[in-house]
Amino acid sequence: MTKDSDNTMHGQQDFIGPLVSTDSGQALKLPHRVTGLSNELLDQHIRTQAIDFYHDQPKDLQVKAVSTLVRGRKCFLRAGTGYGKTRISEMYFNLFKTKVVVLVLNPLDSLGDDQVREKKIVKIKAINLNKMMLNRDVIQKIKRGYFGFVYLSPKVFLNNTLFTEMLFSHEFQKILALMVVDEAHMIYLWGLVTSRASKGMAAFSRHEDWGPLRLQPSDVTMLDGELTRPEIRIIRIPMDFMLKSCDDLLRIFAPHSKVPADEAVPMIIYSSTRNLTFQVMKVVNEARHTKKHEYDPLDGFIRRYHSVTGNKDKEENMEDYTAGKFPVMSATMALGLGQNLKRVRCVIHMGRGDPASIVQMIGRCGRDGNPGLALLFMERIRKKGKNRVADFDPGENQDEDDRMDAMAVTPMCLRVAVNMDNRHGYIPLEADDRNYVAERAREEKVGFESCKCSTCYPGEAKQLLNVIQQMTTINFKPMLENPTAISNTPSIVTLTRKKNTAKAPSTCNLSATQAVHLVTHLVDSFNQYFTELMCHSDKFIPEEFFSVADAQQLVASLDQVCPGDETDGQHLDKVMGGPFFPGQVAMLTRSISDWMASDYYQSILNERAIAAAEEVRRKAEFEEEAYQILEEAAAQTAKKNFITREKKRVNEEKKCVTLAKKQALEGKNLAGVTEACRTSRMDIEMGRVAEAKAHAAEEEMDRLADQRKLDKLLEFPRQETMKNKERSARILAVDQARMKEAARHAAEKLGRKEAIKNNKMRAEGKKLVRERRARQKMGQNIGDHQPSGANPIGLGPSDGPSQE
């Protein structure tokens, strides 16, 4: 290949490694001097090759993974972000002395572009295949072994016929050394059906699985690395504002005069949608007092990156960010998977999210061994979500939504919670969880430093947020290690939003007919004002500046425009939306005052006064009736009490008589018995008399009560009739006075119209007389200068002065 032909390929590298062509008659295999080594010697050989290539000591797990691949076994490696998993395929690739190809599948095209840039640094030719680059010329170059690493997405791997033809071709299979699946935890997304309707398609049924695709333990070697990132400090922050506003970022950034862009900490702010990436830029610029800078594509502080960004913009932004031309990137998950950005020191995530995705995002910081900071802004309440620990059922499996909610509310260590989600698939919520206790013990045994997340050290986390606006590249590490040693700077003031007060509803105390009358009055007043102002101009009409709808809107807020006896001109101006002409607000204010001073509005006030008086009278009558009912109830109660007491007295007398009889019988005293009987008879007679008197009194009271009710029933219609007559008379008098006043106004208006008409007629008559005299005078003057019989200036017989 010539250099000119190489430059025609976008995304390819210009470095050609010292590889020898593969013999087409033999299958691809490693040299026997490598495969025939013992395990100890093979590990030593791999370490030597890695040190010569990277000038760095490889990790034991990397060497073990490469050794497993050399022995011809499949390998599944699970390690945390920033561990160095990408180097494993490069170390295996360097063991070959012939032209070979490593095929790498990754979920995002941006990840492939980043890996191509990484291969450029280590002088390995690589290409990222996408639908715009895959063609016959590229296929032929790949078959010839021109590229050592070929990156592609699942869409190209599964759905592109050109790639399928190349993959199963004899030439490519002979140089294919290794297939790598990067970010393998995302494989389950490849087969998801986009909609329920597509499940019934014939194509979907034709491509169903014909056999199990599960990897058996006997076919694969599992290698577990360290998933914990102890150098990252995780701070969970409850959000005070709505997610779509992103106003919680106002307390993170200081004005540009306090912290310039070249001293700001390099960070990435992750949002869930492309629109939010722009909102983040807007809020950040507001906090830094650099408004409208979000519209500058080459801004020196913040830019954005998402899947729909143009390829050139992506490349330019990534190059500038890597070169340190701006410190903050607002991005979506498109910048989250596998990006090796060693410059990042801080990661901010907005909103609740899948813990697996959050791990990928916060793993962008602290990749060069230096400490990193992760700020997780979580909504306090998610609609239809679980917002308290008590909302979770103990022992129940957590789905994706539960894990997202548990990450926002768990009181456990966040570093351990993230690690447990990676290992066991759930977020711990209780301190006595068996896996949680085991993971804490394992971290202590390994020798990790104590976690400083917001749940383990809440006081330091609060102080860190108080001074985070002062954070720069110089004080980042000491502030992260001991935020309590940093004092607050009073000169930095956090920007706060002004809360709009709730607008009071518009009200009007007029009826529909009365409101129409006021609307008509306002429109007529404005028409007269417009006519006087514009002097009968035909270019504009009054309805364009103050229509019936405008008057109706104004009348609908009459209670607010006229809260008392005076009109509120400022509120009137606000309701109108501002005047068109000078003095328009004052004119409408006078018009409303004139209408309120008119007889029509005074009659409305009189009717309201009459209605109010009637309401007072009815209320007084109701209270009087209620008082009478209470008196009657009290009388009935007293009557019942009297009867009860009398019955009790009679019963007691009977008991006394019975006791006396009993004593007389016991003493065999006949005289006593006789006297007792006589006394008892007298008592009984007295009781009967008293009972008769009480019954008579009760009957008299009932008769008097019935008489009062009858008198009241007879009196009420007569009073109502008199009141109705008086009310009708007052209303009739008001109507007659109003009609007389209206007739007087109509007569005056008609008189004014007749006077104006007569004046116009007299003026027209005078004007005709003046014109006639002028014509006569002009004819005489012409006759004095013309010969007799001559026709002046060609006038006909009928064109001369009138002889009338």
VOGU-3710 file (C-alpha; in Angstrom, 3 decimals, decimal comma):
1> mtkdsdntmh> 0,000/0,000/0,000  1,165/3,492/-0,818  0,920/6,407/1,506  -1,532/8,188/-0,780  -3,923/5,261/-0,727  -3,670/5,107/3,045  -4,720/8,728/3,445  -7,962/8,107/1,570  -9,244/6,002/4,476  -10,841/8,003/7,299
11> gqqdfigplv> -10,254/6,595/10,774  -7,207/4,565/9,685  -3,695/4,932/11,071  -0,614/5,809/9,037  1,724/3,493/10,952  2,585/0,135/9,369  3,884/-2,468/11,795  6,806/-4,786/10,913  4,574/-7,795/10,200  5,172/-10,570/7,680
21> stdsgqalkl> 2,505/-11,801/5,285  0,625/-14,912/6,326  1,104/-18,082/4,308  -2,217/-18,856/2,666  -1,631/-22,581/2,812  -1,362/-22,884/6,580  -3,805/-22,169/9,389  -3,126/-19,291/11,736  -1,383/-20,291/14,946  1,173/-18,983/17,387
31> phrvtglsne> 4,773/-20,086/17,053  5,637/-23,356/18,748  8,290/-21,580/20,758  5,460/-19,765/22,498  2,821/-22,467/22,801  5,378/-25,063/23,915  6,471/-23,083/26,972  5,470/-24,097/30,460  3,060/-21,921/32,394  5,795/-20,155/34,342
41> lldqhirtqa> 7,917/-19,509/31,270  4,876/-18,416/29,246  3,938/-15,872/31,920  7,507/-14,594/31,961  7,525/-14,304/28,154  4,266/-12,351/28,202  5,608/-9,987/30,859  8,796/-9,400/28,866  6,867/-8,620/25,680  4,575/-6,213/27,566
51> idfyhdqpkd> 7,455/-4,382/29,234  9,245/-3,979/25,901  6,083/-2,620/24,258  4,550/-0,461/27,006  7,617/0,225/29,143  5,443/-0,636/32,116  4,919/-3,659/34,350  1,707/-5,543/33,439  -0,801/-6,648/36,054  -1,035/-10,278/37,097
61> lqvkavstlv> -4,601/-10,601/35,867  -3,635/-9,246/32,444  -0,866/-11,827/32,143  -3,209/-14,597/33,263  -5,832/-13,599/30,688  -3,276/-13,578/27,843  -1,923/-16,956/28,986  -5,460/-18,389/28,887  -5,906/-17,170/25,293  -2,547/-18,675/24,277
71> rgrkcflrag> -3,710/-22,059/25,576  -6,716/-21,822/23,231  -9,422/-21,281/25,846  -12,192/-18,694/25,907  -11,792/-16,078/28,603  -14,375/-13,986/30,479  -12,763/-11,133/32,408  -14,669/-9,049/34,927  -12,832/-6,001/36,257  -13,627/-2,403/37,153
81> tgygktrise> -13,341/0,646/34,915  -9,785/1,851/34,360  -8,302/-1,569/35,137  -6,547/-1,923/31,750  -8,709/-4,529/30,020  -7,912/-3,067/26,588  -4,242/-3,985/26,912  -5,014/-7,716/27,075  -5,924/-7,925/23,390  -2,900/-5,798/22,468
91> myfnlfktkv> -0,556/-8,048/24,479  -1,989/-11,120/22,744  -1,717/-9,386/19,356  1,996/-8,644/19,916  2,780/-12,367/20,389  2,168/-12,946/16,673  4,895/-12,368/14,132  2,576/-12,578/11,139  -0,227/-10,340/9,914  -3,271/-11,068/12,054
101> vvlvlnplds> -6,543/-9,287/12,813  -8,286/-8,784/16,147  -12,036/-8,203/15,771  -13,540/-6,082/18,571  -17,272/-5,573/19,148  -18,359/-2,559/21,191  -21,815/-1,050/21,779  -20,993/2,514/20,636  -19,278/4,000/17,577  -17,745/6,673/19,805
111> lgddqvrekk> -16,013/3,942/21,795  -14,535/2,553/18,572  -13,248/5,983/17,578  -11,632/6,380/20,983  -9,959/2,976/20,701  -8,633/3,874/17,256  -7,022/6,956/18,780  -5,497/4,778/21,514  -4,044/2,370/18,915  -2,538/5,305/17,087
121> ivkikainln> -0,484/6,101/20,192  1,008/2,568/20,355  1,667/2,447/16,549  -0,977/-0,210/15,688  -3,139/0,221/12,593  -6,853/0,160/13,408  -10,178/1,057/11,833  -13,668/1,642/13,193  -16,242/0,184/10,811  -19,576/1,950/10,530
131> kmmlnrdviq> -22,212/2,131/7,845  -20,486/5,112/6,197  -17,068/3,463/5,921  -17,847/-0,172/5,121  -17,335/-0,752/1,372  -15,571/-3,193/-0,957  -12,215/-1,395/-0,825  -12,153/-1,513/2,978  -13,143/-5,198/2,937  -10,229/-6,023/0,640
141> kikrgyfgfv> -7,790/-4,163/2,877  -9,044/-6,024/5,934  -8,701/-9,368/4,164  -5,110/-8,550/3,296  -4,359/-7,860/6,948  -3,782/-4,132/6,487  -5,454/-3,338/9,827  -4,431/-5,080/13,022  -7,579/-4,126/14,975  -11,069/-3,861/13,483
151> ylspkvflnn> -13,750/-2,220/15,645  -17,447/-2,465/14,822  -20,845/-2,149/16,460  -23,428/-4,934/16,892  -25,541/-3,355/14,153  -22,799/-3,854/11,586  -21,855/-7,266/12,999  -25,390/-8,658/12,759  -27,100/-6,814/9,901  -24,457/-5,932/7,269
161> tlftemlfsh> -24,190/-8,360/4,361  -20,733/-7,125/3,290  -19,305/-7,819/6,723  -21,033/-11,201/6,959  -19,513/-12,191/3,621  -16,059/-11,080/4,787  -16,339/-12,762/8,195  -16,973/-16,207/6,754  -14,548/-15,847/3,864  -11,493/-18,133/3,721
171> efqkilalmv> -9,035/-15,235/3,521  -10,334/-13,495/6,653  -10,656/-16,644/8,739  -7,006/-17,435/8,105  -5,855/-14,132/9,650  -8,485/-13,803/12,393  -6,551/-14,238/15,636  -9,038/-13,096/18,290  -12,618/-11,892/18,749  -13,180/-9,464/21,638
181> vdeahmiylw> -16,529/-8,334/23,072  -15,976/-5,075/24,915  -18,511/-3,913/27,522  -20,030/-7,411/27,525  -22,589/-6,444/30,174  -24,449/-4,612/27,380  -24,944/-7,743/25,225  -28,491/-8,267/26,527  -29,510/-5,028/24,789  -28,594/-6,347/21,351
191> glvtsraskg> -31,555/-8,705/21,107  -34,227/-6,494/22,622  -37,293/-6,071/20,389  -38,138/-2,416/19,905  -41,931/-2,791/20,043  -44,610/-5,327/20,852  -45,965/-5,234/17,314  -42,646/-6,336/15,810  -42,768/-9,563/17,812  -45,488/-10,841/15,497
201> maafsrhedw> -43,514/-10,266/12,307  -42,544/-13,248/10,190  -38,924/-12,095/10,156  -38,831/-12,225/13,940  -40,070/-15,818/13,998  -37,587/-16,874/11,276  -34,638/-15,587/13,305  -35,525/-17,227/16,593  -32,769/-19,059/18,454  -32,393/-22,650/17,270
211> gplrlqpsdv> -30,245/-23,691/20,209  -28,859/-22,519/23,543  -26,288/-19,720/23,339  -25,149/-19,974/26,951  -21,441/-20,400/27,609  -20,792/-23,529/29,653  -18,277/-23,355/32,548  -16,230/-26,027/30,880  -15,800/-23,873/27,757  -14,730/-20,604/29,344
221> tmldgeltrp> -12,250/-19,455/31,970  -13,680/-16,915/34,418  -11,249/-14,284/35,707  -12,399/-11,885/38,403  -10,543/-8,630/38,988  -11,061/-5,797/41,414  -14,323/-3,922/40,848  -13,848/-1,354/43,582  -12,403/2,070/42,756  -11,195/3,309/46,167
231> eiriiripmd> -9,617/6,430/44,653  -13,062/7,837/43,716  -15,010/9,721/46,378  -18,776/9,402/45,803  -21,062/12,203/47,053  -24,831/11,743/46,754  -26,710/15,074/46,681  -30,519/15,355/47,010  -31,845/17,717/44,348  -33,622/20,901/45,407
241> fmlkscddll> -34,903/21,789/41,925  -36,534/19,947/39,056  -34,328/17,752/36,904  -35,231/19,543/33,672  -34,079/22,889/35,109  -30,598/21,651/36,224  -30,540/24,587/38,662  -28,760/22,449/41,272  -25,562/23,098/39,296  -25,684/26,762/40,311
251> rifaphskvp> -23,997/25,927/43,621  -21,169/23,973/41,968  -19,586/26,672/39,800  -18,145/30,055/40,751  -18,089/33,220/38,596  -15,411/33,326/35,916  -13,704/36,183/37,731  -13,091/33,897/40,759  -12,154/30,639/39,002  -10,931/31,122/35,412
261> adeavpmiiy> -11,302/28,387/32,837  -7,604/27,418/32,837  -7,791/26,718/36,602  -11,133/24,871/36,623  -11,166/21,148/37,432  -11,624/18,986/34,285  -14,994/17,281/34,558  -17,809/15,639/32,649  -21,475/16,378/33,404  -23,757/13,507/32,347
271> sstrnltfqv> -27,428/14,073/31,494  -30,124/11,678/30,367  -31,200/13,492/27,148  -29,653/15,672/24,462  -31,871/18,625/25,453  -30,572/18,454/29,011  -26,984/18,699/27,798  -27,793/22,148/26,441  -29,685/23,104/29,607  -26,614/22,126/31,631
281> mkvvnearht> -24,466/24,439/29,522  -26,963/27,248/30,010  -27,075/26,893/33,805  -23,289/26,590/34,090  -22,793/29,799/32,102  -25,367/31,563/34,271  -23,494/30,478/37,393  -20,223/31,762/35,898  -21,850/35,069/34,789  -21,114/34,264/31,127
291> kkheydpldg> -24,607/34,163/29,672  -25,167/33,130/26,037  -21,761/31,403/25,878  -23,578/28,103/25,346  -24,219/29,232/21,772  -20,467/29,470/21,109  -19,301/26,134/19,610  -15,690/26,984/20,490  -16,338/28,186/24,045  -13,312/28,008/26,305
301> firryhsvtg> -15,148/26,538/29,325  -17,937/24,094/28,402  -19,042/22,203/25,279  -21,291/19,228/24,730  -21,110/15,734/23,245  -23,969/13,398/22,335  -24,884/10,824/19,696  -26,390/13,322/17,233  -23,416/15,684/17,335  -21,648/15,851/13,958
311> nkdkeenmed> -18,599/13,631/13,506  -16,323/16,599/12,929  -17,637/18,358/16,024  -17,105/15,186/18,053  -13,533/14,809/16,862  -12,740/18,474/17,353  -14,296/18,605/20,827  -12,517/15,448/21,954  -9,177/16,690/20,611  -9,613/20,078/22,302
321> ytagkfpvms> -10,738/18,471/25,556  -7,786/16,098/25,573  -5,466/19,004/24,791  -6,875/21,015/27,710  -8,486/23,808/25,688  -11,668/23,679/27,805  -12,319/21,950/31,163  -16,002/20,908/31,192  -17,895/18,568/28,865  -21,691/18,211/28,959
331> atmalglgqn> -22,480/14,773/27,573  -24,875/11,848/27,453  -24,070/8,160/27,863  -22,513/8,292/24,379  -19,312/9,494/26,097  -19,572/7,041/28,966  -18,510/3,563/27,837  -14,823/2,754/27,595  -13,545/6,269/26,994  -9,991/6,529/28,308
341> lkrvrcvihm> -9,931/10,189/29,337  -7,113/10,428/31,855  -7,585/14,185/32,236  -10,967/13,920/33,978  -10,940/14,606/37,717  -14,656/15,043/38,483  -17,852/13,473/37,139  -21,355/14,848/37,777  -24,452/12,763/37,088  -27,878/14,440/36,935
351> grgdpasivq> -30,905/12,444/38,114  -31,551/8,873/39,128  -30,181/6,217/36,822  -29,230/2,573/36,418  -26,382/1,821/38,864  -24,540/-0,136/36,165  -24,552/2,926/33,902  -23,600/5,224/36,778  -20,561/3,029/37,459  -19,480/3,459/33,853
361> migrcgrdgn> -19,909/7,229/34,045  -18,104/7,834/37,322  -15,358/5,502/36,136  -14,194/8,197/33,707  -12,425/10,041/36,551  -9,322/8,990/38,444  -8,040/6,713/35,679  -4,385/7,732/36,066  -4,119/6,809/39,745  -4,994/10,262/41,054
371> pglallfmer> -8,097/10,761/43,243  -11,436/11,477/41,598  -14,751/13,005/42,668  -18,216/11,744/41,691  -21,263/13,948/42,402  -24,580/12,126/42,040  -27,586/14,473/41,990  -30,658/12,392/42,891  -34,305/13,470/42,873  -35,851/13,431/46,317
381> irkkgknrva> -39,114/11,998/45,000  -39,641/9,983/41,823  -43,208/9,719/40,638  -44,520/6,162/41,101  -41,128/5,197/42,516  -39,830/4,021/45,877  -38,590/7,059/47,777  -37,941/5,537/51,230  -36,194/2,458/52,536  -39,514/1,352/54,042
391> dfdpgenqde> -41,013/1,166/50,531  -38,828/-1,858/49,713  -39,934/-5,334/50,740  -37,144/-7,210/52,585  -35,851/-10,196/50,643  -37,599/-9,213/47,388  -35,574/-9,241/44,168  -34,809/-5,774/42,824  -35,605/-4,983/39,202  -34,006/-2,134/37,268
401> ddrmdamavt> -36,342/0,513/38,687  -35,862/-0,797/42,230  -32,084/-0,698/41,879  -32,288/2,862/40,587  -34,480/3,943/43,522  -32,406/1,985/46,048  -29,265/3,778/44,876  -30,960/7,093/45,713  -32,145/6,181/49,231  -29,797/3,528/50,606
411> pmclrvavnm> -28,125/4,479/53,921  -25,265/2,048/53,293  -21,766/2,821/52,025  -22,043/3,911/48,396  -18,720/2,356/47,366  -19,777/-1,038/48,695  -23,297/-0,612/47,259  -21,931/-0,028/43,744  -19,611/-3,027/44,044  -22,463/-5,255/45,254
421> dnrhgyiple> -24,603/-4,183/42,327  -21,850/-5,330/39,968  -21,325/-8,640/41,765  -24,780/-9,614/43,051  -27,200/-7,457/41,052  -28,840/-5,485/43,870  -28,270/-2,468/46,117  -28,060/-3,227/49,866  -30,488/-1,416/52,155  -29,675/-2,956/55,559
431> addrnyvaer> -26,444/-3,117/57,515  -26,941/-6,785/58,435  -27,081/-7,906/54,810  -24,850/-10,979/54,473  -23,183/-9,897/51,225  -22,749/-6,344/52,508  -20,966/-7,513/55,643  -18,748/-9,858/53,600  -17,779/-7,077/51,160  -16,883/-4,685/53,989
441> areekvgfes> -14,729/-7,367/55,551  -13,036/-8,105/52,212  -12,156/-4,432/51,661  -10,637/-4,237/55,122  -8,675/-7,425/54,481  -7,349/-6,161/51,137  -6,217/-2,959/52,832  -8,399/-0,354/51,162  -8,575/3,055/52,754  -11,762/3,869/54,602
451> ckcstcypge> -14,523/5,054/52,286  -15,275/8,788/52,356  -18,620/8,771/50,579  -21,492/10,967/51,695  -23,061/8,200/53,827  -19,826/7,280/55,616  -18,660/10,882/56,228  -21,747/13,115/55,900  -20,122/16,063/57,694  -17,138/16,192/55,362
461> akqllnviqq> -19,435/15,765/52,353  -21,507/18,767/53,469  -18,401/20,889/53,966  -17,062/19,808/50,577  -20,248/21,058/48,909  -19,962/24,338/50,806  -16,481/25,066/49,407  -16,718/23,260/46,068  -17,074/26,558/44,185  -13,485/27,368/45,222
471> mttinfkpml> -12,158/24,102/43,767  -9,318/24,432/41,246  -6,707/22,125/39,791  -4,269/23,356/42,445  -6,339/22,698/45,576  -8,362/19,743/44,222  -6,430/16,985/45,989  -6,112/18,659/49,435  -9,760/19,738/49,300  -10,821/16,195/48,485
481> enptaisntp> -8,733/14,700/51,286  -9,662/17,219/54,007  -12,472/19,630/53,041  -12,834/20,853/56,629  -9,458/22,589/56,336  -10,819/24,905/53,606  -12,690/27,998/54,792  -15,605/29,535/52,943  -14,952/32,595/50,798  -17,724/35,187/51,360
491> sivtltrkkn> -16,933/36,903/48,066  -18,393/33,957/46,129  -22,188/34,222/46,151  -24,298/31,404/44,763  -26,761/32,515/42,107  -30,392/32,008/43,153  -33,531/32,020/41,046  -36,318/34,498/41,669  -39,519/32,646/42,408  -42,572/34,006/40,611
501> takapstcnl> -45,463/34,610/42,969  -48,732/32,954/42,116  -51,010/35,232/40,104  -54,357/35,913/41,734  -57,361/34,904/39,632  -59,298/37,632/37,850  -62,799/38,296/39,184  -65,725/40,592/38,353  -68,709/41,291/40,640  -70,993/42,306/37,757
511> satqavhlvt> -73,606/40,132/36,149  -73,364/39,186/32,474  -75,770/41,962/31,389  -74,019/44,579/33,513  -70,589/43,495/32,208  -71,806/43,874/28,601  -72,999/47,400/29,404  -69,558/48,342/30,781  -67,784/46,739/27,791  -69,933/48,785/25,406
521> hlvdsfnqyf> -69,200/51,947/27,385  -65,424/51,334/27,291  -65,431/50,608/23,543  -67,480/53,739/22,790  -65,198/55,864/24,968  -62,086/54,553/23,212  -63,628/55,104/19,781  -64,328/58,756/20,658  -60,786/59,102/22,096  -59,287/57,497/18,974
531> telmchsdkf> -61,287/59,775/16,662  -60,116/62,895/18,476  -56,509/61,667/18,514  -56,203/60,475/14,896  -58,417/63,190/13,318  -60,642/60,880/11,238  -57,711/58,901/9,792  -58,767/56,202/7,298  -55,549/54,181/7,647  -56,408/52,714/11,026
541> ipeeffsvad> -59,581/51,701/12,788  -60,122/51,746/16,579  -60,771/47,992/16,752  -57,118/47,324/15,894  -55,975/48,956/19,137  -58,814/48,286/21,573  -61,343/45,680/20,532  -64,347/44,195/22,287  -62,176/41,251/23,429  -59,739/43,664/25,087
551> aqqlvasldq> -62,601/45,398/26,876  -64,004/42,038/28,014  -60,597/41,055/29,394  -60,424/44,336/31,265  -63,942/43,963/32,695  -63,140/40,357/33,742  -60,516/41,830/36,133  -62,714/44,664/37,391  -62,364/43,645/41,057  -58,570/43,882/40,778
561> vcpgdetdgq> -58,577/47,039/38,647  -61,002/48,771/41,016  -60,352/47,253/44,471  -61,964/50,256/46,211  -63,318/53,631/45,311  -60,321/54,424/43,070  -58,998/52,701/39,962  -55,580/50,963/40,043  -53,874/52,303/36,912  -50,843/49,993/37,209
571> hldkvmggpf> -52,985/46,863/37,297  -55,058/48,204/34,410  -51,861/48,735/32,436  -50,744/45,181/33,238  -54,082/43,696/32,147  -53,972/45,647/28,868  -50,394/44,619/28,167  -49,333/48,248/27,839  -50,947/51,213/26,067  -50,756/51,926/22,336
581> fpgqvamltr> -51,121/55,680/22,717  -50,034/58,184/25,368  -52,832/58,800/27,833  -54,733/55,629/26,926  -54,566/54,244/30,486  -55,733/57,576/31,945  -58,587/57,709/29,421  -59,785/54,201/30,347  -59,462/55,067/34,042  -61,696/58,119/33,543
591> sisdwmasdy> -64,112/56,051/31,476  -64,489/53,481/34,257  -64,917/56,270/36,828  -67,598/57,958/34,672  -69,460/54,670/34,308  -69,384/54,118/38,053  -70,707/57,640/38,580  -73,565/57,112/36,108  -77,173/56,421/37,071  -76,936/52,898/35,679
601> yqsilnerai> -74,230/51,888/38,147  -75,979/53,781/40,955  -79,097/51,713/40,272  -76,922/48,587/40,502  -75,674/49,791/43,883  -79,257/50,495/45,020  -80,352/47,021/44,003  -77,399/45,558/45,879  -78,298/47,642/48,944  -81,910/46,464/48,769
611> aaaeevrrka> -80,769/42,874/48,375  -78,364/43,268/51,312  -81,138/44,754/53,498  -83,445/41,952/52,475  -80,784/39,446/53,391  -80,353/41,099/56,795  -84,115/41,007/57,358  -84,357/37,364/56,385  -81,442/36,550/58,649  -83,153/38,353/61,561
621> efeeeayqil> -86,400/36,476/60,891  -84,535/33,204/60,766  -82,848/33,975/64,078  -86,219/34,929/65,648  -87,800/31,707/64,422  -84,868/29,730/65,746  -85,239/31,499/69,145  -88,946/30,660/69,263  -88,230/27,048/68,427  -85,712/26,934/71,237
631> eeaaaqtakk> -88,257/28,457/73,658  -90,872/25,889/72,651  -88,336/23,107/73,064  -87,450/24,458/76,526  -91,157/24,576/77,485  -91,648/21,002/76,303  -88,633/19,912/78,305  -89,910/21,695/81,419  -93,306/20,043/80,975  -91,774/16,619/80,684
641> nfitrekkrv> -89,650/17,230/83,743  -92,723/18,316/85,739  -94,653/15,209/84,750  -91,673/13,031/85,635  -91,335/14,639/89,046  -95,072/14,206/89,759  -94,964/10,555/88,822  -91,940/10,070/91,047  -93,729/11,769/93,954  -96,823/9,603/93,530
651> neekkcvtla> -94,715/6,479/93,451  -92,938/7,533/96,616  -96,314/8,140/98,342  -97,498/4,713/97,290  -94,364/3,204/98,732  -94,992/5,071/102,013  -98,592/3,754/102,170  -97,431/0,224/101,501  -94,800/0,496/104,216  -97,361/1,899/106,677
661> kkqalegknl> -99,745/-0,948/105,957  -97,002/-3,414/106,507  -96,082/-1,837/109,860  -99,716/-1,727/110,944  -100,199/-5,393/110,142  -97,073/-6,336/111,952  -98,156/-4,421/115,113  -101,782/-5,632/114,896  -102,901/-2,109/115,509  -106,283/-1,794/113,838
671> agvteacrts> -106,524/1,890/114,580  -103,207/2,445/112,973  -104,320/0,519/109,966  -107,521/2,531/109,731  -105,656/5,797/110,056  -103,081/4,662/107,513  -105,807/3,742/105,040  -107,513/7,076/105,567  -104,231/8,899/105,115  -103,416/6,915/102,006
681> rmdiemgrva> -106,816/7,681/100,500  -106,333/11,366/101,169  -102,878/11,261/99,611  -104,201/9,473/96,561  -106,971/12,032/96,160  -104,493/14,869/96,439  -102,299/13,213/93,856  -105,213/12,873/91,457  -106,091/16,534/91,911  -102,493/17,625/91,284
691> eakahaaeee> -102,262/15,426/88,196  -105,498/16,913/86,844  -104,192/20,434/87,406  -100,917/19,587/85,620  -102,810/18,067/82,708  -104,985/21,190/82,480  -101,919/23,427/82,542  -100,304/21,348/79,778  -103,412/21,606/77,615  -103,523/25,383/78,157
701> mdrladqrkl> -99,867/25,728/77,141  -100,448/23,673/73,961  -103,493/25,804/73,132  -101,525/29,034/73,553  -98,640/27,719/71,420  -101,009/26,669/68,642  -102,676/30,086/68,808  -99,321/31,870/68,448  -98,394/29,717/65,441  -101,753/30,410/63,801
711> dkllefprqe> -101,387/34,143/64,374  -97,908/34,054/62,912  -99,032/32,132/59,841  -101,805/34,661/59,275  -99,513/37,658/59,805  -96,626/36,494/57,573  -98,468/36,610/54,175  -99,815/40,063/54,973  -96,328/41,357/55,825  -94,810/39,689/52,757
721> tmknkersar> -97,493/41,256/50,543  -96,805/44,711/51,972  -93,051/44,306/51,567  -93,429/43,108/47,979  -95,641/46,108/47,202  -93,076/48,491/48,724  -90,216/46,813/46,861  -92,130/46,926/43,546  -92,946/50,574/44,108  -89,296/51,434/44,757
731> ilavdqarmk> -88,118/49,475/41,700  -90,865/51,094/39,548  -89,840/54,547/40,777  -86,182/53,837/39,964  -87,092/52,517/36,508  -89,303/55,540/35,791  -86,548/57,922/36,888  -84,050/56,046/34,753  -86,386/56,117/31,752  -87,005/59,860/32,226
741> eaarhaaekl> -83,270/60,478/32,453  -82,655/58,309/29,368  -85,405/60,159/27,486  -83,889/63,492/28,527  -80,449/62,365/27,361  -81,932/61,080/24,088  -83,758/64,374/23,543  -80,602/66,366/24,254  -78,604/64,126/21,921  -81,248/64,464/19,189
751> grkeaiknnk> -81,242/68,239/19,679  -77,483/68,342/19,378  -77,651/66,266/16,201  -80,330/68,571/14,716  -78,270/71,661/15,624  -75,178/70,133/14,010  -77,195/69,268/10,906  -78,652/72,793/10,652  -75,223/74,335/11,151  -73,825/72,145/8,360
761> mraegkklvr> -76,701/73,134/6,048  -76,184/76,857/6,770  -72,440/76,454/6,206  -73,035/74,704/2,879  -75,464/77,425/1,817  -72,973/80,160/2,689  -70,278/78,257/0,822  -72,500/78,039/-2,316  -73,241/81,767/-2,115  -69,537/82,575/-1,851
771> errarqkmgq> -68,727/80,335/-4,819  -71,507/81,906/-6,907  -70,308/85,407/-6,112  -66,757/84,414/-6,953  -67,811/83,040/-10,325  -69,832/86,185/-11,088  -66,924/88,382/-10,164  -64,546/86,346/-12,283  -66,941/86,648/-15,284  -67,138/90,407/-14,973
781> nigdhqpsga> -63,368/90,724/-14,845  -62,993/88,650/-17,970  -65,698/90,644/-19,728  -63,879/93,883/-19,043  -60,783/92,597/-20,916  -62,487/90,776/-23,848  -64,306/92,149/-26,863  -68,030/92,024/-26,762  -69,466/88,779/-28,061  -66,182/86,903/-27,539
791> npiglgpsdg> -66,251/83,542/-25,703  -63,757/83,835/-22,791  -61,234/80,966/-22,606  -63,397/78,776/-24,772  -66,388/78,480/-22,452  -69,609/77,143/-23,843  -72,950/78,723/-23,413  -73,588/76,816/-20,228  -70,093/77,323/-18,798  -70,389/80,984/-17,966
801> psqe> -71,531/82,502/-14,713  -74,961/81,562/-13,535  -77,770/84,063/-14,253  -79,759/83,050/-11,191
//
